[in-house]
Amino acid sequence: MFDIGELVLIIKSDRTGPVPDAPPALIINRYTGFPSGDIFGSGDMVVYDLMFMGRIEYAISHEWLCKLDRKNTD
């Protein structure tokens, strides 16, 4: 689970790690809902609203995020 105000990275679609050269996103909200665009989502889960590249992205599943830390920024 991520906290509001935390910086995260977006994970690649093949789930092998963060999207290369993508900037971090800022968690601005956390709530229970349906993930946007997630065709595999079958019910309520914890989702996040993010500030990413100057836009707000709504209802992003935790499965598409990873914590920003030194090992995935080098």
Summary of the structure (lengths in Angstrom):
residues: 74
radius of gyration: 11.8
end to end distance: 23.4
largest distance: 35.9
contacts: 177
relative contact order: 0.30
helix: 8%
strand: 45%
